Amino acid sequence: MRRHSPIATVLVAVAVAAVMALARPVAAMDTNAREAILMDYDTGQILFAKDADKPMPPASMTKIMTVFLAFERLKDGRLKETDEIPISETAWRKGGSKMFVEVGTRVPLSDILQGIIVQSGNDATIALAEAISGSEEAFAELMTRRAHELGLVDSTFRNSTGWPDPEHRTTAHDLARLAAEVIRRFPEHYALFSETSYTYNNIKQGNRNPLLYKNMGADGLKTGHTENAGYGLTASAKRGDRRLILVVNGLKSVRERSDEAERLLEWGFREFEHVNLARQGMPVETAEVWLGDSPKVPLVSDRDISLSVRRTARKDMTVTVEYTGPIPAPIVAGQPIAMLRVSVPDMEDRSFPLYAGADVGRLGPVGRITSALGHLIWGAGG
């Protein structure tokens, strides 16, 4: 028999009712960006998208992948911040934005990283690529291979800087997921993205990320601009326990990039909120047990479960626990038993597995007979 637990629905409905005063109508969202995506960092849910899986030139947002590879090597010990990176003539001569390193010198990796992240220096970026892979071309192959290993299968890199190349492409969706990986894997280095200025060789340059100066919780990541790509930004902002990730590209000016990025992030924080459905290891509901030394078994999740939903949709959200029961004993803790199913208007239904939260032994022969007779006479729970 498949059982739908009304208790779980009631519990969630009570939590929903408590915040209904915050609900209000939400206007349709659009953007001047050619490509855009707004993603909830914790749940991975897409709150807004516009051509987010369409290949696009990322310009200097490419450098997020470049420093990702450096961060990996710092974490596993293949690189150290004190390592000195040689500056080749190729790196020194590269046009575009510069850190202004000098040819023939050696620059500590800690400076190189700030030159890439804060100053967007193409010279520093190429020097790092050459130090890791021997040449920028080989490094670009490594970038593509590692991106695909991370699941960013729509990304192909032909250089480390984002310099225009018809085959150098990624998507807004891939950049958002890459940003999430940087934040999740390298919290000790992520703070570099929030630095508003850096001085090297007596030349002070400001971070081009406009959101860092707006007191809105923004703490990263990277701008980009070429004639073909337009003005782009991969950004993240955190307020309380919520973090959103935004990618916009194809905008017409520095001002438009700033305004659109701020507007989309503000909309995301205003119109969506987290609903916590389960805490790791804490009982969500109980399931009936057949011929066990306990009549019920607690159902738990192996992780925290939360969703980002529109405030106006919470009143119509339904949450149910489903299982085929009663569950025959013996039951082992950790055994998959049920599903937590969530339905929210204008969202795909979501399902999460629930597991036995405790062992339940099987009754002895006499107990089984007594329990079975009781079930036949009185029914489950009788």
BELHU-V974162 format. One record per pair of residues at least 6 apart in sequence whose ideal C-beta (glycine too) atoms are under 8 Angstrom apart, sorted by the first residue. I is the first residue (numbers start at 0). GAP is how many residues later the second one is. D is the distance in Angstrom with one decimal. If there is no record, write none. Layout:
i->{I:I}
gap->{GAP:GAP}
d->{D:D}
This chain:
i->{0:0:0:1:1:1:2:2:2:2:2:2:3:3:3:4:4:4:4:4:5:6:6:7:7:7:7:7:7:8:8:8:11:11:11:11:12:14:15:15:15:15:16:18:18:18:19:19:21:21:22:22:22:22:23:23:24:25:25:25:25:28:28:28:29:30:30:30:30:30:30:31:31:31:31:32:32:32:32:32:32:33:33:33:33:33:33:33:34:34:34:34:34:34:34:34:34:34:34:35:35:35:35:35:35:35:35:35:35:35:35:36:36:36:36:36:36:36:36:36:36:37:37:37:37:37:37:37:37:37:37:37:38:38:38:38:38:38:38:38:38:39:39:39:39:39:39:39:39:40:40:40:40:40:40:40:41:41:41:41:41:42:42:42:42:43:44:44:45:45:46:46:46:46:47:47:47:48:48:50:51:51:51:51:51:52:52:52:52:53:53:54:54:54:54:55:55:55:55:55:55:55:56:56:56:56:56:56:56:57:57:57:57:57:57:57:57:57:58:58:58:58:58:58:58:59:59:59:59:59:59:59:59:60:60:60:60:60:60:60:60:60:60:60:60:61:61:61:61:61:61:61:61:62:62:62:62:62:62:62:62:63:63:63:63:63:63:63:64:64:64:64:64:64:65:65:65:65:65:65:65:65:66:66:66:66:66:67:67:67:67:67:68:68:68:68:68:69:69:69:69:69:70:70:70:70:71:72:72:73:73:73:73:74:74:78:78:79:80:80:80:80:81:81:81:82:82:82:83:83:83:83:84:84:84:84:84:84:84:84:85:85:85:85:85:86:86:86:86:86:86:86:86:86:87:87:87:87:88:89:89:89:90:90:90:90:90:90:90:91:91:91:91:92:93:93:93:93:93:94:95:95:95:96:96:96:96:97:97:97:97:98:98:98:98:98:98:98:98:98:99:99:99:99:99:100:100:100:100:100:100:100:100:101:106:106:106:108:110:111:111:111:112:112:112:113:113:113:113:114:114:114:114:114:115:115:115:116:116:116:116:117:117:117:117:117:117:117:117:118:118:118:119:119:119:121:121:124:124:125:125:125:127:128:128:128:128:128:129:129:131:131:132:132:132:135:135:136:138:139:139:139:139:142:142:143:143:143:146:146:146:146:146:146:147:149:149:149:150:151:151:151:151:153:153:153:153:153:154:154:154:154:155:155:155:155:156:156:157:157:157:158:158:161:161:161:161:162:163:163:163:163:171:171:171:172:174:174:175:175:175:175:177:178:178:178:178:178:178:179:181:181:181:182:182:182:182:182:189:189:190:192:192:192:192:192:193:193:193:193:194:195:195:195:195:196:196:196:196:197:197:197:198:207:208:208:208:208:208:208:208:209:209:209:209:209:209:209:210:210:210:210:210:210:210:210:211:211:213:215:215:215:215:216:216:216:217:217:217:217:218:218:218:219:219:219:220:220:220:221:221:222:222:222:222:223:223:223:223:223:224:224:228:228:229:229:229:229:230:230:230:230:230:230:230:230:231:231:231:231:231:231:232:232:232:232:232:232:233:233:233:234:234:234:234:234:235:235:235:235:236:236:236:236:236:237:238:240:241:241:241:243:243:243:245:245:245:245:247:247:247:247:250:250:270:270:270:271:271:271:271:272:272:272:272:273:273:273:274:274:274:274:274:274:275:275:275:276:276:276:276:276:276:276:276:277:277:277:277:277:277:277:278:278:279:279:279:279:279:280:280:280:280:281:281:282:282:282:282:283:283:283:283:283:283:284:284:284:284:284:285:285:285:285:286:286:286:286:286:286:286:286:286:286:287:287:287:287:287:287:287:288:288:288:288:288:288:288:288:288:288:289:289:289:289:289:289:290:290:290:290:290:290:290:290:291:291:291:291:291:291:291:291:291:292:292:292:292:292:292:293:293:294:296:296:296:296:296:296:296:297:297:297:298:298:298:298:298:298:298:298:299:299:299:299:300:300:300:300:300:301:301:301:304:304:306:306:306:308:308:308:309:312:312:312:312:315:315:316:316:316:316:317:317:318:318:318:318:319:319:320:320:320:320:320:321:321:321:322:322:322:322:325:326:326:328:328:328:328:329:329:329:329:330:330:330:330:330:331:331:332:332:332:332:332:333:333:334:334:335:335:335:336:336:336:337:337:338:338:338:338:339:339:339:339:340:340:340:341:341:341:341:342:361:362:373:374}
gap->{323:324:325:320:321:322:284:285:319:320:321:322:316:317:318:280:315:316:317:318:314:278:314:276:277:311:312:313:332:309:310:311:263:265:305:307:306:260:259:298:299:301:298:254:292:295:294:295:251:289:288:289:291:292:287:288:287:245:284:285:286:19:235:238:20:17:19:217:229:232:233:219:220:224:228:17:215:216:217:218:227:16:17:22:196:215:216:217:15:16:17:19:21:136:137:212:213:214:215:12:13:14:15:16:136:210:211:212:213:224:228:9:11:12:13:15:135:136:139:209:210:8:9:10:11:206:207:208:226:227:229:230:6:7:8:137:138:141:205:206:207:7:202:203:204:205:228:232:268:139:142:195:201:202:203:204:200:201:232:264:266:231:263:264:265:136:262:263:6:127:197:221:225:261:216:219:220:123:124:121:119:120:121:124:195:101:118:119:120:117:118:99:114:115:116:113:114:115:116:173:193:194:105:107:111:112:169:171:172:104:110:111:112:117:166:171:174:191:103:165:166:167:170:173:190:37:60:101:102:162:163:164:165:101:109:114:160:161:162:163:171:172:173:186:188:95:97:98:99:100:106:108:162:53:54:57:62:97:98:99:159:111:114:115:118:157:158:170:78:81:82:90:92:113:50:59:62:63:73:77:94:95:46:49:50:115:122:78:110:113:114:118:63:70:73:74:77:9:39:43:58:62:111:114:115:118:113:6:59:6:7:35:115:110:111:30:53:29:27:28:29:32:26:27:28:25:26:48:22:23:24:25:21:22:23:24:27:42:43:46:19:20:41:44:45:14:15:16:17:18:19:20:36:40:15:38:39:42:14:36:40:46:10:12:32:33:35:36:39:9:10:11:31:10:28:29:32:67:69:27:26:65:67:22:23:24:25:21:23:24:25:13:16:17:20:22:24:25:101:102:21:23:100:101:103:6:14:20:22:23:26:99:100:99:8:17:20:19:89:12:15:16:15:76:79:78:81:84:86:6:8:9:83:85:8:9:12:75:76:78:105:74:77:78:79:80:87:88:89:79:81:86:88:102:103:39:41:35:36:10:34:35:32:6:7:10:11:31:6:9:7:10:6:8:9:23:24:22:21:17:18:19:20:14:17:11:12:13:6:8:10:23:27:31:7:27:28:31:26:18:22:25:26:15:16:17:19:20:14:15:16:19:11:12:13:14:11:13:7:9:10:6:9:6:62:64:67:63:62:63:64:65:75:76:77:74:59:72:58:69:70:71:56:41:42:55:57:66:68:65:8:38:39:7:37:53:60:62:29:30:28:16:26:27:28:29:18:24:25:26:12:10:11:16:17:7:8:9:10:6:7:9:6:15:9:11:12:13:14:24:26:13:23:44:47:48:51:52:7:22:24:26:47:50:51:54:6:7:48:21:46:49:50:20:21:22:17:18:19:47:17:18:19:14:15:16:13:14:15:11:12:8:9:10:34:7:8:9:10:25:6:7:20:21:19:20:21:22:18:19:20:21:22:23:25:26:15:16:17:18:19:25:13:14:15:16:24:28:11:12:13:10:11:12:26:30:7:8:9:10:6:7:9:28:32:6:30:33:27:31:32:21:24:25:15:18:19:22:9:12:13:16:6:9:39:40:41:36:37:38:39:35:36:38:41:32:33:34:31:32:33:34:39:42:28:29:30:7:28:29:30:42:63:65:75:6:22:23:26:27:62:74:22:25:20:21:22:23:24:19:20:21:76:18:19:15:16:17:74:15:16:17:37:56:70:13:14:36:53:69:10:11:12:13:9:10:12:34:36:38:39:40:50:51:7:8:37:38:39:92:93:6:7:8:36:37:38:39:40:42:71:35:36:37:38:39:85:37:38:71:72:76:77:80:81:35:36:37:38:39:68:69:70:71:36:67:68:69:70:74:64:66:86:30:34:40:59:60:61:63:58:59:60:22:24:38:39:55:56:57:58:54:55:56:57:39:51:52:53:54:32:51:53:35:47:35:37:43:8:35:38:36:31:32:33:34:28:29:25:26:27:28:24:25:21:22:23:24:20:21:17:18:19:20:33:16:17:19:14:15:16:31:54:10:29:31:32:33:34:29:30:31:32:6:25:27:28:29:24:27:22:23:24:25:26:21:22:20:21:17:18:19:17:18:19:15:16:12:13:14:15:11:12:13:14:8:9:10:7:8:9:10:6:6:8:8:7}
d->{6.7:6.4:7.9:6.3:7.3:5.2:7.6:7.4:6.9:5.7:7.4:5.2:5.1:7.4:5.6:5.0:6.3:3.8:7.4:7.9:7.8:5.9:7.8:6.3:4.8:5.8:6.1:4.3:7.2:6.1:5.6:5.4:7.9:6.8:7.2:4.1:8.0:7.4:7.7:4.7:6.2:6.1:7.7:7.6:7.4:6.5:6.8:5.6:7.7:5.3:4.8:4.7:6.7:6.7:7.1:6.7:6.5:5.0:5.9:7.7:5.6:5.5:7.6:5.9:7.6:7.8:6.0:6.8:5.6:7.8:6.2:6.3:7.5:6.2:5.7:6.6:4.0:6.2:5.7:5.5:5.7:7.9:6.8:7.3:6.4:6.0:2.5:7.5:6.3:4.7:6.3:5.9:5.1:7.4:4.5:7.4:7.4:4.7:5.8:6.9:6.9:4.5:7.6:6.8:6.1:7.6:6.6:4.8:7.4:7.9:6.8:6.4:7.0:4.9:7.6:4.0:4.4:5.6:5.1:7.2:5.0:7.3:4.6:4.2:7.5:6.3:7.5:5.2:5.5:7.3:7.8:5.0:7.0:5.6:6.7:4.6:7.8:7.2:6.9:4.7:7.7:6.1:7.6:7.8:6.2:7.9:7.9:7.2:4.1:5.7:6.8:7.0:8.0:3.8:6.5:5.5:7.4:6.7:7.2:6.5:7.6:7.8:6.2:5.9:5.2:7.5:7.0:5.0:7.3:7.9:7.4:5.2:5.7:6.6:6.7:7.6:7.1:7.6:7.4:7.4:6.4:4.4:4.4:7.8:7.7:6.5:5.2:7.8:5.2:6.4:7.9:6.4:4.2:7.3:6.2:6.5:6.8:6.4:6.9:7.0:5.6:7.1:7.5:6.7:6.4:6.5:6.4:5.3:4.0:5.6:7.6:7.6:4.8:6.4:5.8:6.8:6.8:7.2:4.4:3.2:5.5:4.6:4.1:5.9:8.0:7.1:5.1:6.7:4.6:6.4:6.4:4.1:7.0:6.5:7.9:5.9:8.0:5.2:7.2:4.0:5.6:7.6:5.0:7.7:7.7:6.5:7.5:7.0:6.3:3.5:7.3:7.6:7.2:5.5:7.3:6.8:5.8:7.4:6.7:6.6:5.8:6.9:5.7:6.4:6.4:5.8:5.2:6.2:5.1:7.7:6.3:7.5:6.5:6.3:6.6:5.6:6.6:6.7:7.8:7.0:4.8:7.6:6.3:5.9:6.2:7.7:7.9:7.6:6.7:7.0:5.7:7.9:6.5:7.8:6.6:6.7:6.3:6.4:7.3:6.5:6.1:7.2:7.1:7.2:4.3:5.1:7.9:3.9:7.0:7.2:6.8:7.9:6.9:7.5:6.8:6.1:7.8:7.0:6.8:5.3:4.2:7.8:5.9:7.2:7.3:7.1:4.7:7.8:3.8:6.6:5.8:7.6:6.5:5.3:7.4:5.7:5.0:5.1:6.1:4.8:7.8:5.3:7.0:7.7:6.8:4.8:6.4:5.6:6.6:5.2:7.1:6.3:7.2:5.2:7.2:7.6:6.7:5.9:5.2:6.3:7.4:7.6:7.2:7.8:4.9:7.5:4.0:4.2:6.6:6.7:7.0:3.8:5.8:7.9:4.5:5.4:5.6:7.3:7.9:7.1:4.6:7.1:7.1:6.8:4.4:6.0:5.9:7.5:5.2:6.4:5.1:7.7:3.3:7.5:5.1:3.0:5.5:4.2:5.7:7.9:7.4:7.3:6.5:4.9:5.2:5.5:7.1:7.3:5.3:6.1:6.7:7.4:7.2:7.2:7.8:7.5:7.2:7.7:6.1:4.9:6.4:5.5:7.9:7.6:6.1:6.3:6.8:4.6:7.5:4.2:7.8:3.7:7.0:5.9:5.0:5.1:6.7:4.9:5.7:7.4:7.1:7.2:5.1:7.9:6.8:4.1:6.9:8.0:5.0:5.7:7.3:4.5:6.4:7.5:7.1:4.6:7.2:5.0:4.8:5.4:6.1:6.6:7.2:7.6:4.6:3.7:7.6:4.0:6.3:7.3:5.9:7.4:3.8:7.8:5.5:5.8:5.5:8.0:5.4:4.7:5.3:5.4:6.3:4.0:7.0:6.8:5.5:4.9:7.9:4.4:7.0:7.8:7.2:7.4:7.5:7.5:7.1:6.2:7.0:7.2:4.2:6.2:6.1:7.6:6.6:4.6:7.3:5.4:7.1:4.0:7.2:4.8:6.1:6.9:5.4:7.5:6.1:7.7:4.3:5.2:4.2:6.3:6.3:7.1:5.9:7.2:7.8:8.0:5.3:7.7:5.7:7.8:4.1:7.6:6.3:7.9:5.0:4.7:7.2:4.9:7.6:5.0:8.0:7.3:5.3:5.3:6.0:5.1:7.6:5.9:6.3:7.8:7.0:5.5:7.4:6.4:7.4:7.9:7.5:6.4:7.7:7.7:6.6:3.2:5.0:7.1:6.3:7.9:4.2:6.1:6.2:6.2:5.0:5.5:6.9:5.8:6.6:4.8:6.5:7.4:6.3:7.8:7.6:4.3:7.1:7.3:7.4:7.1:5.6:6.8:6.7:8.0:7.7:7.3:6.9:3.7:7.1:7.8:3.5:7.6:5.3:6.7:7.4:5.9:6.4:7.3:5.5:7.5:6.1:6.0:6.7:6.8:7.2:4.2:5.2:4.6:5.9:7.0:4.3:7.5:6.3:6.9:6.5:8.0:6.8:5.0:4.8:6.2:6.0:7.5:5.3:7.6:6.8:5.1:7.3:7.7:4.2:7.3:7.8:7.3:5.0:6.8:6.3:7.0:6.3:4.0:5.4:6.6:7.8:7.7:4.3:6.9:6.3:6.2:6.8:4.1:7.4:6.2:3.6:7.0:7.0:7.1:7.3:7.3:5.5:7.9:5.5:5.1:7.6:7.4:4.9:7.3:4.7:7.7:5.6:7.0:6.2:6.9:4.9:7.3:7.1:5.8:7.7:5.3:7.6:7.9:5.7:7.3:6.9:7.7:6.2:5.9:4.8:6.6:6.0:5.7:5.5:7.6:6.7:5.6:5.6:6.9:4.6:6.1:5.8:6.4:8.0:4.9:6.6:5.8:7.2:7.1:6.9:5.8:8.0:5.0:7.2:5.8:6.3:5.2:7.8:5.6:6.8:7.2:7.2:7.5:4.8:7.8:4.4:6.3:6.8:6.4:6.7:6.8:7.6:5.0:7.7:4.2:6.7:4.1:6.7:7.4:7.5:5.7:7.8:6.1:6.5:5.1:5.2:5.5:7.7:7.8:7.4:6.3:7.8:4.0:6.5:5.8:5.8:5.2:6.5:6.4:6.6:6.4:6.0:7.8:4.9:4.5:7.5:7.6:4.1:6.5:5.5:6.4:6.5:5.4:5.7:8.0:5.3:5.5:7.4:5.4:5.7:6.0:6.8:6.0:5.1:3.9:6.9:5.6:7.1:5.8:6.0:5.4:8.0:5.7:5.4:7.8:5.6:6.6:5.4:7.4:4.0:6.4:4.6:6.5:7.8:6.5:5.3:6.1:5.2:7.7:4.9:5.5:6.9:7.9:8.0:3.3:7.2:6.7:4.2:6.7:6.4:6.5:7.1:6.4:4.4:7.2:5.7:7.5:7.7:5.0:7.7:6.5:5.5:7.2:5.2:6.9:6.1:5.1:7.5:3.6:5.9:6.5:7.7:6.1:5.2:4.2:7.1:7.2:6.4:6.6:5.8:7.7:3.9:7.2:6.4:7.7:6.0:7.4:8.0:7.6:6.1:6.9:5.3:6.4:7.1:6.7:6.5:5.2:7.0:7.3:5.2:4.8:6.5:7.4:7.3:5.0:7.0:6.9:4.8:7.8:7.5:4.8:6.8:7.2:5.2:7.8:7.7:5.2:5.4:7.4:5.8:7.7:6.7:6.2:5.1:5.9:5.5:3.6:7.2:7.8:6.2:5.9:7.9:5.1:6.4:4.3:7.0:7.5:6.4:5.5:4.6:7.5:5.0:8.0:6.6:4.1:6.6:5.9:7.7:5.4:6.5:5.4:5.1:5.4:6.4:6.3:4.5:5.4:7.5:5.5:6.1:6.3:5.4:7.6:4.2:5.1:6.9:6.1:6.6:7.0:4.5:7.7:5.6:6.6:7.5:5.1:6.7:4.6:7.5:7.6:5.0:7.5:6.0:6.4:7.3}
